[in-house]
Structures are given as C-alpha cells and as structure tokens.
Amino acid sequence: MWKIIVYKQQNKSKSVQLSRDFNGYTDRSNYGKYTYKREGLLDRIPHRKLYNGVFILRSEDLEEFIRLLEKYETIYYVGDVVSTSEKADLP
C-alpha cells in the first residue's frame, strides 16, 4: 500500500538540514580538493515527489521518513493513496 505525506517546515535552518537528510549533499574537504557524495533517505527508498513537500511512499518506508520529520519538528499529514485501477503501480 502507498501513502501520501505532506509536510511544511517553518524554520529555515531546520528546513535546510531536513533537505540534506532527505536528498543528500556533496561534502567538500581540504578547500574543495576532495568531494564526497553523502546519500540521503530518498536515494535509498522508492518514492514519487509530486510537489515541494508532497511525496508518495511505500507504507514500509513511512516510519523512517516520519522519524526525520519529527527530528526537525516538522508539521506533517499522512494519508492513504487509493487506486481505482488494478494496474496502478507507483514509483
């Protein structure tokens, strides 16, 4: 089963931190001599991004997603995605 999650982070600095945890980031050391790609949660789980702050995820991945939202004190809503077609296969 698929879930839709809508969230809004009011605090700008927490929003940036949350975005880095979701999407990953490029880490640079020694004045840019070395770069490392840090993986985010969305790199590891199947998802569909509809808009900024609106995602469709599998039910089994929801707990980890919500854990990050609560870590940054984010307002969120979770709902079920109901398909009218038997062939609907998201992400």
Phi, psi and omega in degrees: 000146181256150179236147172253137180229132180238130180222160179216126177250119183281325184277123186296316182292323176291328178296319179294317179297317179297317179299319179294321178292326179283311190262346185083179181197167177261121181263131180243138178228161179055051178058038176086004180293324180240139176232144180226134176271115177269124184284142176254171180301319184289345174286339185258342184239146175288137182202169173226123177266121181269313179213178173298123178081012179229118183229153168246128182226165172286152180301323183289342178265354186296320184300315180293322178296314180293325178302318177293319179299317180289329177301323181258019175052052184264142175279131182212162177226138178238134178221166178274146173259120181252125181263141177263356181240142177289337184273354184295120178226103183283178199011000000 
